[in-house]
Amino acid sequence: TLLQLTSFTNTQVWESSFRCDAGAQPVADDPINFVETVAPPALSLLVSEGSADDRSLQANLKKLKNLCGSQVAKAELARTFGLEDVIGADWPASLPVRCP
């Protein structure tokens, strides 16, 4: 899911975490079953101006944004963003590109 943020200056810290249902029963084969409500949030530093090192990532994100509402091949996504060690064989062959 790609999120579009309002414009900002300087830097922003983005904090994200899972919202776990209090009464939900864990599923044994769920790959993110390790997540708990007490886990600290993931922190990302957002910048208003990218550096030269970020240009290829920015270009790849723009290409992905152009696919909003469609699907992208798992292998292409993994290769483009260097996620081959994260996206495994158990993932679907294609993934939705959602842009709320």
trRosetta pair geometry for C-beta under 8 A, 3 or more apart (Angstrom, degrees):
i j d omega theta_ij theta_ji phi_ij phi_ji
1 98 4.4 -30 -108 78 78 108
1 99 7.4 162 -161 -81 61 34
1 100 6.8 15 -166 -10 113 100
2 61 7.4 134 -124 -166 125 92
2 64 6.6 152 -64 119 135 110
2 65 5.8 -164 151 -97 172 79
2 68 7.0 -88 43 -93 128 100
2 97 7.1 12 -7 -176 111 85
2 98 7.1 176 21 87 68 53
2 99 4.8 -13 63 -102 104 85
3 100 7.2 -6 -109 48 65 99
4 99 7.1 52 -26 -171 106 95
5 8 7.0 -34 135 -8 121 111
5 46 7.4 18 36 -172 167 160
7 48 7.7 60 -170 -132 73 110
8 12 5.5 24 117 -38 161 129
8 46 7.5 64 63 112 135 121
8 48 5.9 -135 90 -82 69 109
9 48 5.5 -17 -133 -45 34 164
10 48 6.5 63 37 -4 17 123
11 45 5.9 -10 -175 -175 123 94
11 46 6.4 152 -163 80 66 54
11 47 5.2 -26 -106 -100 88 65
11 48 7.2 -122 -78 -8 44 81
12 45 7.7 150 79 -161 43 49
12 46 4.4 -15 63 61 92 110
13 43 6.0 -21 -171 -161 103 100
13 44 7.3 147 -162 75 53 44
13 45 6.1 -30 -104 -103 65 60
13 46 7.4 -174 -88 17 14 83
14 43 7.2 141 76 -160 53 47
14 44 4.4 -18 61 63 105 98
14 45 7.7 -163 18 -78 82 11
14 46 5.3 73 -26 -27 112 115
15 41 4.5 52 -177 122 92 147
15 42 7.3 153 -155 76 47 48
15 43 5.8 -15 -101 -102 71 70
16 41 5.9 155 70 -170 27 103
16 42 5.1 -20 64 58 87 98
16 44 7.4 15 5 2 107 110
17 39 7.0 166 -146 88 105 91
17 40 7.8 -116 -100 148 120 29
17 41 3.9 -81 -56 -105 105 87
17 42 6.9 165 -78 11 57 71
18 32 7.5 162 -87 151 151 132
18 35 4.8 47 21 167 157 143
18 37 7.6 -109 88 -97 93 53
18 39 7.3 38 31 57 106 125
20 24 6.5 -124 180 42 79 129
20 35 6.8 179 -68 120 122 103
20 36 7.2 -46 -15 -161 162 30
20 37 4.7 -115 44 -68 123 92
21 24 3.8 95 73 -29 106 112
26 30 6.8 -127 -173 33 74 132
26 33 5.4 84 -167 -149 112 104
27 30 4.1 95 75 -32 99 112
27 33 6.6 -129 68 -91 63 114
28 33 7.2 18 -148 -96 19 163
30 33 4.2 118 79 -59 98 94
31 90 7.3 152 -59 95 133 139
32 35 5.1 9 160 -9 94 118
35 39 5.7 -85 -153 7 64 152
36 39 5.0 126 58 -30 72 93
47 50 6.6 130 88 -84 115 46
50 54 3.7 -119 -171 84 113 139
50 55 6.8 144 123 -69 130 52
50 57 7.8 -160 -149 70 140 104
50 58 5.5 -121 -5 -56 176 134
51 54 5.1 100 52 3 65 102
52 55 5.9 -21 -163 -19 43 115
54 57 5.1 -65 -164 48 63 114
54 58 5.5 67 139 -28 89 103
55 58 5.6 -55 -145 36 31 113
55 59 6.3 31 157 -19 66 105
56 59 5.6 -52 -147 36 33 112
56 60 6.3 33 154 -18 65 106
57 60 5.7 -56 -147 38 31 110
57 61 6.3 32 154 -19 65 106
57 81 7.9 71 -127 -122 84 79
58 61 5.8 -55 -147 36 30 111
58 62 6.5 33 153 -21 64 104
59 62 5.7 -53 -151 33 32 113
59 63 6.6 34 150 -19 64 103
60 63 5.6 -49 -150 34 35 113
60 64 6.4 36 151 -18 65 104
60 80 5.2 154 -150 171 128 110
60 81 6.6 162 141 -76 148 77
61 64 5.5 -52 -148 38 34 113
61 65 6.3 41 150 -25 65 103
62 65 5.5 -49 -148 32 33 115
62 66 6.7 38 151 -23 62 100
63 66 5.8 -52 -157 29 33 114
63 67 7.2 27 147 -16 61 104
63 80 7.8 -125 78 -153 134 147
64 67 5.7 -60 -161 33 40 111
64 72 6.9 -24 -129 -65 84 157
64 77 7.9 77 -108 -116 118 90
64 80 7.8 153 -61 121 108 153
64 97 6.1 -167 -179 -134 80 130
65 68 6.0 -1 -174 -39 49 105
65 99 6.6 85 -143 -94 71 143
67 70 4.8 -96 -176 58 78 110
67 71 7.7 -88 172 65 118 18
67 72 5.6 69 139 -64 162 104
67 97 4.4 83 108 32 99 166
68 97 5.5 -113 -102 121 33 107
68 98 7.4 49 -147 -165 75 13
68 99 3.7 -38 -129 11 123 133
69 97 6.9 -33 20 81 27 89
69 98 7.8 79 -74 -111 40 43
69 99 7.1 -61 -34 31 72 99
70 96 7.8 -177 109 -145 24 60
70 97 5.8 7 63 37 62 111
71 94 4.1 38 169 159 125 125
71 95 6.6 145 -157 69 76 30
71 96 5.9 -50 -100 -96 69 47
71 97 6.9 175 -109 -2 17 86
72 76 5.9 -116 173 79 91 117
72 77 5.1 98 121 -58 122 108
72 94 6.5 161 76 -158 28 81
72 95 5.7 -27 61 61 82 84
72 97 5.5 73 -16 -50 108 111
73 76 4.1 82 68 7 99 108
73 77 6.8 -171 88 -8 51 84
73 93 6.8 -36 -144 159 73 73
73 94 5.5 -49 -101 -101 43 81
74 77 5.9 -60 -150 38 29 110
74 78 6.2 28 155 -19 66 109
74 87 5.9 -176 -177 164 97 133
74 91 5.3 149 -135 109 141 119
74 92 6.5 174 -58 92 127 53
74 93 5.6 -121 5 -164 117 27
74 94 6.3 -120 -27 -85 78 26
74 95 5.9 100 -84 -21 73 102
75 78 5.8 -55 -146 37 29 112
75 79 6.2 25 157 -16 65 110
76 79 5.9 -58 -144 40 28 108
76 80 5.9 28 159 -22 65 112
77 80 5.9 -55 -140 36 26 111
77 81 6.3 -13 173 16 62 112
77 83 6.9 -27 130 49 80 129
77 87 6.9 114 94 -61 103 170
77 95 6.2 -20 -13 37 161 130
78 81 7.0 -82 -144 53 18 83
78 82 7.9 -59 171 128 53 4
78 83 4.6 -109 -134 76 62 85
78 84 4.8 95 163 -82 113 55
78 86 7.5 -171 -127 60 95 81
78 87 4.3 -124 -89 53 114 134
79 82 7.8 22 -172 -70 24 35
79 84 6.8 49 -81 -64 52 103
83 86 4.5 -61 -171 48 86 113
83 87 5.0 63 125 -8 107 105
84 87 6.8 -60 -122 49 24 89
87 91 5.2 -40 -167 3 83 159
88 91 5.9 129 64 -10 54 95
91 95 7.3 -25 169 -67 115 112
92 95 6.2 136 73 -77 105 66
